[in-house]
Amino acid sequence: MTEMYKDLTKLIKEHNHIFIMAHKNIDLDGLGSAICLYTIIKSFKKDCYVMLNEHEKNTSIVKALANLKETNITIDFVSHTNYASYVASDSMVIVLDTHKRNMVECPTLLDRVNDIVVMDHHVKSGDTIDHTVLSYVQANLSSMNELMVGYLRYLNKEVDATIATIMLAGIEIDTNAFNIKTSITTYEAAAILARMGADNIVKQELLQENKEVYIKRQQLILNSFHYGDNFEICVLDDHIYERKDLALVSETLLKFEDVEASFTIGKTGPYKVGISARSLGRVNVEKYMALLGGGGHFTDAAVQLIETDVEQVKELLLNTIKEGGKQ
């Protein structure tokens, strides 16, 4: 990893205009790692921009952005509509928290810039971004925030307490409160962020949710069913949910006895159905999501399917689990 940090630093110093871009529907791991890297790049006196969709933001992201504003932390955000005016001949794009072209926030940005860096912690799958000047994909990492803490240590730099708090919240989400994908390095990263001033109270506020939404999710869980020896599946109703909601249901299902892996199916858009998959660590849920065109991590994966409905996706998932188990 030290060699990768060395190569990344060299590339940053060679470019004067750098874009940071995570995946669509950015989460706290994507945002935390992006603004951390932004801070690092700005310390090298480089122009830097973070790609952020103007409309699709979940409640945690909205609160995180408000915290940045309240603590007078300025981040140069750009969107689909205005990024082109900042592209220069010596621009570079750093993609965080995904390595798949179809999942990045703005795929057209990749076509306008020659030098692309990819950094991810998900299992490699199809539609990988190619023609990169640096690619680092390590599925054994808990999160991109863990990787960025390592980069801060390598450079002997720190971030503002507000950014450290967002990063810590991102690690907590990606590890399901340090229950999955957690190593000694993950705990060390959390401790380092705490020493930088990460506020546990503010972190909990970022992760708080609406009471009615929480109660409804518990009611939806009542409709989950056991499948096979150790799978739990929950099919949500016809309402549209945030991807985060699906993930939270799957994480809750893992708390049940005799459950090694969980899958939650729900609408994430008018013509889109998502599956969020979670595992305690013995079942590779990424394998099943990859068969459906998605991807992720051994214990944390997902897929988004279009022009379908939840019942069709349910049958597709059951067949995939059945066939996948034979491989």
Buried (B, 14 or more C-beta within 10 A) or exposed (E): EEEBBEBBBEBBEEBBBBBBBBBBBBBBBBBBBBBBBBBBBBEBEBBBBBBBBEEBBBBBBEBBBEBBEEEEBEBEBBBBEEBEEBBEEEBBBBBBBBBBBEBBBBBEBBEEBEBBBBBBBBBBBEEBBEEBBBBBBEBEBBBBBBBBBBBBBBEEEBBBBBBBBBBBBBBBBBBBEBBBBBEEBBBBBBEBBBEBBBBEEBBEBBBEEEEEEEEBBEEBBEEBEEBEEBBBBBBBEEEEBBBBBBBBBBBBBBEEEEBBBBBBBBBBEEEBBBBBBBBBEEBBBBBBBBBBEBBBBBBBBBBBBEEEEBEEBBEBBBEBBEEBEEE
